[in-house]
Amino acid sequence: MAFPRSTGILLHPTSLPSLGGIGDFGPAAYEFVDFLAAARQGLWQILPLAPAGYGNSPYSSLSAFAGSPLQISLERLAERGWIERSRLSHVPGQAGRVNYEEVSAAKLPLLIEAAQTFLRQASAHDRSRFDHFCTENSWWVEGWVLFESLRQRYRKAWNEWPRELAHRQPAALDHARGELANELQIGRVLQFAFFEQWNALRQYCAARSIRIIGDIAIFVNYDSADVWAHPEIFRLNQELEPEVVSGVPPDAFSETGQRWGNPLYRWDALKAHGYDWWLQRLGWAMHMCDLLRIDHFRGFEQCWEIPAHEPTAVHGRWVDGPKDDLFNRVRQVLGSLPFIAEDLGMITPEVHALRERLQIPGMRVLQFGFGNPGAHIYLPHRFEANTVVYTGTHDNDTTVGWWNSGANDFERSQAQIYLGPLDERGVHWAFVRAAQSSVADLCVIPMQDVLGLGSEARMNTPSQSQGNWSWRYQPGSLKKELAHALAALAEVTDRVVPAKTAGQIMQEQFSA
């Protein structure tokens, strides 16, 4: 699928300076979209929006379909009369990093209170919209709300629940639904509120010709509604424990590799049913966003299979993934493939060939380009048009942080030779200019690099299990001067996408 030459910013909604201690879909999100429009940015890239699991990581989510209630705006609920505005004084403020325990303790009770108010006094119009949402999305909503209610009851992973529930015996599930009827209804309302607010924000973006780049991980969490509801499509034993798990082999960065621990798929079982679960997953993600970044794309060609009893990734092996077969089925059922392939790291010729056959753009990260001549594939003179260029990603240090402490003397000297003398704007702006002026069709800059922030603003350190995913930019950071500078750069590098008419936007958003 061809993408028009354009540019945008990478910022997860949790990083917005919203009221409540965590970014959400409220006023700060709309202020950010206004900034994108003023800066002539046509893309907003996000991370997965699902409820975060271990370590608060959006890539370790509890569901491949549900939205995180923490990203629901309390202010928007107050505008709808779901909660008294005076109650918002009980939540954290707009500044500072996300403290997930504090946010959950303060915000979730208010969300539950708002859901209860909705169930008591919703208007006929709102109740009709709610009923329609529940009916249209029952195929995932019902499984999610039951999973989450049981998870809150037992405070354990699903495989540690009573055996009859872990093994999904119908009588036990029916009994649980009866006992948890109130909790299930609250869960439905929270998902309704999440997607009402997200869809409203998406329409606001579309009206300003801003497309959303979503993100989808190839694997799912073992402790998730998906594995519990569909054990037959995962490599589990009779006790529903993983036989093998995901990861990557040892390399120059880790002597023992990385043991991620996600259960691997039974691709033969998925193929026998026409890849229906993957069609649902990708179809839902494409419904929520305009483009999709596919994390760990190489796993569709081959993935590293680790016996579940192994404590590290050393004793694994490469096994085949579905390759073209899955994507041909997706194209057959869902149409075009508006995907971006995360093809970073040790990528084989077979993976490149798969991506090229599918005509999916790959990623290039400027920070990776200065270590040695082999790394020059990440520099603009080696790009092809069907590429997405980044200064860095959510897993990298910021450009300023990398320059100050991550890069060695050789890398800094190579960067200065390539980029030219650094001006008063700093190294981050030199990287932004290089990315924007490249031949790559799409250019995405992390918000931290737009603002020129250091390592204190890093979003994630992959080898670190705590303290990630908590960065938020400070209120007042979106300066007019910065928007004007970005707009001028987008214009001179031909990355401004012509504005669409209201009719075109409505047709694209709602004709599917």
Buried (B, 14 or more C-beta within 10 A) or exposed (E): BEBEBBBBBBBBBBBBBBBBBBBBBBBBBBBBBBBBBBBBBBBBBBBBBBBBBBBBBBBBBBBBBBBBBBBBBBBBBBEBBBBEEEBBEEBBEBEEBBBBEBBBEBBBEBBBBBBBBBBEEBEEEBEEBBEEBBEEBEEBBBBBBBBBBBBEBEEEBBBEBEEBBBBBEEEBBEEBBEEBEEBBBBBBBBBBBBBBBBBBBBBBBBBBBBBBBBBBBBBBBBBBBBBBBBBEBBBBEEEBEBBBBBBBBBEEEBEEBBBBBBBBBBBEBBBEEEBEBBBBBBBBBBEBBBBBBBBBBBBBBBBBBBEBEBEBBBEBEEEEBBBBBBBBBBBEEBEEBBBBBBBBEEBEEEBBEBBEEBEBBBBBBBBBBBBEEEBBEBBBEBBEEBBBBBBBBBBBBBBBBBBBEBBEEEBBEBBBEBBEEBEEEBBBBBBBBBBBBBBBBBBBBBBBBBBBBBBEBBBBBEEEEEEBBBBBBEBEBBEEEBBEBBBEBBEEBEBBBEEBEEEEBBEEBEEE
